Amino acid sequence: MTQYPSLTDRVVFISGGGSGIGASLVEHFALQGAHVAFCDIDSASSQALVARLSVTCKFAPHASICDVRDIKKYQALLADIEADLGAIRVLVNNAGNDTRHTLAELTPEYWDNCIAVNLKHQVFAIQQVARGMAATGGGSIINLGSVSWMRGRANLVGYTASKAAISGLSRTLARELGEQNIRVNTLVPGAVVTERQQALWHGTAEDKKFIEWQCLKYRLDPSHVARTALFLAADDSNGITGQNIIVDAGLAQVSVAG
């Protein structure tokens, strides 16, 4: 793994960091020698991750239990992290949920929850940390999107609408925050194999289907996303903002309804 000197001792916050892509993000940033804080709703997974990384990393990650849909409590948590560790210089808005749902099943309450868990918290996390970032010379905000909206993935309308909106959010705030040396990009994963995917949908047939659709003929894992996030967070990428950085093994190049 490439080492980025600019990430050493830098304060990084990751939402949804207890498992899946989020846990890989926490691990990769911690191995860079960054001060990593994260939140999740799963206490057991979060504490297990902290215990494991405490053995191998310069700084043990700081875990908090928080539901990002509660904006008041979430912003208060971010303020506490800033008070304890200093200004958050890297914000990774990762928390989300891609539970399948048809249009017929959709209710106003379910729609509102899709927006809350996949989009709304990203906006208000940025609002909370932007002032501290600016005061300390700038920073990098990485919003997790999804290739699913680019592919028109069926049975996910609340999720895909949220993830499409994240691209617009990043473009707008890259312009608004750019003069403060704050970069805002969307990191767009493809079909990444996580524990959740394996438990709910992953299998041999699923593997074959995605490998056929992808340009690269292997399944992606969370480390593919995390290593790209390191680059976007580091000063090495300081000319990149307002972009969709797609990590999907070429999946979005194929128009399919899978």
C-alpha positions as CSV (number, residue, x, y, z in Angstrom):
1,M,0.0,0.0,0.0
2,T,1.3,3.4,-0.9
3,Q,2.2,5.7,2.0
4,Y,1.1,9.3,1.8
5,P,3.2,11.5,4.1
6,S,0.5,14.2,4.1
7,L,-1.9,11.9,5.9
8,T,0.3,11.2,8.8
9,D,-1.2,12.8,12.0
10,R,-4.1,14.2,10.0
11,V,-7.6,14.0,11.5
12,V,-9.9,11.9,9.5
13,F,-13.6,11.2,10.1
14,I,-15.5,8.3,8.5
15,S,-19.3,7.7,8.8
16,G,-20.5,4.1,8.8
17,G,-17.0,2.8,9.6
18,G,-17.8,-0.3,11.5
19,S,-18.1,-2.8,8.7
20,G,-17.9,-3.3,4.9
21,I,-16.3,-0.5,2.9
22,G,-16.3,1.8,5.9
23,A,-14.2,-0.6,8.0
24,S,-11.7,-0.9,5.2
25,L,-11.6,2.9,5.0
26,V,-10.9,3.1,8.7
27,E,-8.1,0.5,8.5
28,H,-6.4,2.1,5.5
29,F,-6.4,5.6,7.0
30,A,-5.2,4.3,10.4
31,L,-2.3,2.5,8.7
32,Q,-1.3,5.8,7.2
33,G,-0.7,7.1,10.8
34,A,-3.8,9.3,10.7
35,H,-6.0,10.2,13.7
36,V,-9.1,8.3,12.6
37,A,-12.5,8.7,14.2
38,F,-15.6,7.0,12.9
39,C,-19.2,6.3,13.8
40,D,-21.6,3.4,13.2
41,I,-24.8,2.0,14.7
42,D,-23.1,-1.4,15.3
43,S,-21.2,-1.3,18.6
44,A,-19.9,-4.8,18.5
45,S,-18.3,-4.6,15.0
46,S,-16.9,-1.1,15.8
47,Q,-15.2,-2.2,19.0
48,A,-13.8,-5.3,17.4
49,L,-12.3,-3.2,14.6
50,V,-10.8,-0.8,17.1
51,A,-9.3,-3.6,19.1
52,R,-7.7,-5.2,16.0
53,L,-6.3,-1.9,14.7
54,S,-5.0,-0.9,18.1
55,V,-2.3,-3.6,17.8
56,T,-1.0,-2.5,14.4
57,C,-1.6,1.2,14.0
58,K,0.2,4.3,15.3
59,F,-3.1,5.6,16.7
60,A,-6.1,3.5,17.7
61,P,-9.2,4.6,15.9
62,H,-11.9,6.4,17.9
63,A,-15.3,4.8,17.6
64,S,-18.7,6.4,18.4
65,I,-22.2,4.9,18.2
66,C,-24.4,7.4,16.3
67,D,-27.3,7.2,13.9
68,V,-26.4,9.7,11.2
69,R,-30.1,10.3,10.5
70,D,-30.3,12.3,13.8
71,I,-28.7,15.4,12.4
72,K,-28.5,17.3,15.7
73,K,-26.8,14.5,17.5
74,Y,-24.5,13.8,14.5
75,Q,-23.3,17.3,14.3
76,A,-22.7,17.4,18.0
77,L,-20.6,14.3,17.7
78,L,-18.5,15.9,15.0
79,A,-18.1,19.0,17.1
80,D,-16.9,16.7,20.0
81,I,-14.4,15.0,17.7
82,E,-13.0,18.4,16.6
83,A,-12.7,19.5,20.2
84,D,-10.8,16.3,21.1
85,L,-8.6,15.8,18.1
86,G,-8.5,19.1,16.2
87,A,-10.1,20.2,13.0
88,I,-11.3,17.3,10.7
89,R,-9.1,17.7,7.6
90,V,-10.6,14.6,5.8
91,L,-14.3,13.8,5.9
92,V,-15.5,10.6,4.3
93,N,-19.2,10.5,4.0
94,N,-19.7,6.7,3.7
95,A,-22.8,5.7,5.7
96,G,-25.6,4.4,3.6
97,N,-28.0,1.5,3.0
98,D,-28.9,-0.1,-0.3
99,T,-31.9,-2.3,0.7
100,R,-33.9,-3.4,-2.3
101,H,-37.3,-1.9,-2.8
102,T,-39.8,-1.7,-5.7
103,L,-41.7,1.4,-6.7
104,A,-45.0,-0.3,-5.7
105,E,-43.6,-0.9,-2.2
106,L,-42.4,2.7,-1.7
107,T,-44.1,4.9,0.9
108,P,-43.4,8.5,1.7
109,E,-41.9,7.4,5.0
110,Y,-39.6,4.9,3.3
111,W,-38.6,7.5,0.7
112,D,-37.7,10.0,3.5
113,N,-35.6,7.3,5.2
114,C,-33.7,6.6,2.0
115,I,-32.8,10.3,1.7
116,A,-31.9,10.5,5.3
117,V,-29.6,7.5,5.4
118,N,-28.0,8.0,2.0
119,L,-27.9,11.8,1.4
120,K,-29.0,14.2,4.1
121,H,-26.3,13.4,6.6
122,Q,-23.6,14.1,4.0
123,V,-24.8,17.6,3.6
124,F,-24.9,18.4,7.3
125,A,-21.6,16.7,8.1
126,I,-20.0,19.0,5.5
127,Q,-21.7,22.0,7.0
128,Q,-20.3,21.1,10.4
129,V,-16.7,20.5,9.5
130,A,-16.2,23.1,6.7
131,R,-15.4,26.0,9.0
132,G,-12.7,24.1,10.8
133,M,-11.2,22.8,7.6
134,A,-11.0,26.3,6.2
135,A,-9.4,27.7,9.4
136,T,-6.6,25.1,9.2
137,G,-5.8,25.5,5.5
138,G,-8.3,23.4,3.8
139,G,-9.1,19.7,3.4
140,S,-10.7,16.9,1.4
141,I,-14.3,15.8,1.5
142,I,-15.1,12.4,-0.1
143,N,-18.7,11.6,-0.6
144,L,-19.5,8.0,-1.3
145,G,-21.8,7.6,-4.3
146,S,-22.7,4.4,-6.3
147,V,-22.5,3.3,-9.8
148,S,-26.1,1.9,-9.5
149,W,-27.7,5.2,-10.6
150,M,-25.4,5.4,-13.6
151,R,-26.6,1.9,-14.6
152,G,-30.2,2.5,-13.9
153,R,-30.4,-0.3,-11.4
154,A,-34.0,-1.5,-10.9
155,N,-35.7,-1.8,-7.5
156,L,-33.6,0.8,-5.8
157,V,-35.2,4.1,-6.7
158,G,-34.8,5.7,-3.3
159,Y,-31.2,4.7,-3.1
160,T,-30.3,5.6,-6.7
161,A,-32.0,8.9,-6.4
162,S,-30.0,9.7,-3.3
163,K,-26.7,8.6,-4.8
164,A,-27.3,10.6,-8.0
165,A,-27.9,13.6,-5.9
166,I,-24.5,13.2,-4.2
167,S,-22.8,13.9,-7.5
168,G,-24.7,17.2,-7.7
169,L,-23.9,18.0,-4.1
170,S,-20.2,17.5,-4.7
171,R,-20.1,19.6,-7.8
172,T,-21.9,22.5,-6.1
173,L,-19.9,22.4,-2.9
174,A,-16.6,22.0,-4.8
175,R,-17.4,25.4,-6.3
176,E,-18.7,26.9,-3.1
177,L,-15.8,25.7,-0.8
178,G,-13.0,25.9,-3.3
179,E,-11.7,29.3,-2.4
180,Q,-11.2,27.9,1.1
181,N,-9.0,25.2,-0.3
182,I,-11.5,22.5,0.4
183,R,-11.8,19.8,-2.2
184,V,-15.1,17.9,-2.6
185,N,-15.3,14.7,-4.7
186,T,-17.6,11.8,-5.1
187,L,-16.0,8.3,-4.9
188,V,-18.3,5.9,-6.9
189,P,-17.9,2.2,-6.1
190,G,-19.2,-0.5,-8.4
191,A,-20.1,-4.0,-7.3
192,V,-18.0,-4.4,-4.2
193,V,-18.1,-7.7,-2.3
194,T,-18.8,-6.9,1.4
195,E,-20.0,-9.0,4.4
196,R,-23.5,-7.6,3.9
197,Q,-23.5,-8.4,0.2
198,Q,-22.3,-11.9,0.8
199,A,-25.0,-12.5,3.4
200,L,-27.9,-11.1,1.3
201,W,-27.1,-11.4,-2.4
202,H,-23.6,-12.7,-3.1
203,G,-23.0,-16.1,-4.7
204,T,-21.5,-17.9,-7.6
205,A,-24.2,-16.8,-10.1
206,E,-23.8,-13.2,-8.9
207,D,-20.0,-13.4,-9.3
208,K,-20.4,-14.7,-12.9
209,K,-22.9,-12.0,-13.8
210,F,-20.8,-9.1,-12.7
211,I,-17.6,-10.4,-14.1
212,E,-19.2,-10.8,-17.5
213,W,-20.4,-7.2,-17.3
214,Q,-17.1,-5.7,-16.0
215,C,-14.1,-4.8,-18.2
216,L,-11.8,-6.3,-15.5
217,K,-12.6,-9.9,-14.8
218,Y,-12.5,-10.1,-11.0
219,R,-14.7,-9.0,-8.2
220,L,-13.9,-5.8,-6.3
221,D,-13.4,-5.8,-2.6
222,P,-13.5,-2.8,-0.1
223,S,-9.8,-2.2,-0.3
224,H,-10.1,-1.1,-4.0
225,V,-12.3,1.7,-2.8
226,A,-10.2,2.5,0.3
227,R,-7.0,2.8,-1.6
228,T,-8.6,5.3,-4.0
229,A,-9.9,7.3,-1.0
230,L,-6.4,7.6,0.4
231,F,-5.3,9.3,-2.8
232,L,-8.2,11.6,-2.9
233,A,-7.6,12.6,0.8
234,A,-3.9,13.1,0.4
235,D,-2.2,16.3,-0.9
236,D,-1.1,14.3,-3.9
237,S,-4.5,14.8,-5.4
238,N,-4.7,18.5,-4.6
239,G,-5.7,19.4,-8.2
240,I,-8.8,17.2,-8.2
241,T,-12.2,18.5,-7.1
242,G,-15.8,18.3,-8.2
243,Q,-15.3,14.9,-9.8
244,N,-16.9,11.5,-9.9
245,I,-14.0,9.0,-9.3
246,I,-15.4,5.7,-10.4
247,V,-14.0,2.4,-9.0
248,D,-16.1,-0.2,-10.7
249,A,-13.8,-2.4,-12.9
250,G,-15.5,-0.9,-15.9
251,L,-19.0,-2.0,-14.9
252,A,-20.7,1.4,-15.8
253,Q,-19.5,1.1,-19.4
254,V,-22.1,-1.7,-19.9
255,S,-25.8,-0.8,-20.1
256,V,-27.6,-3.6,-18.4
257,A,-30.7,-3.8,-16.2
258,G,-29.1,-6.2,-13.7
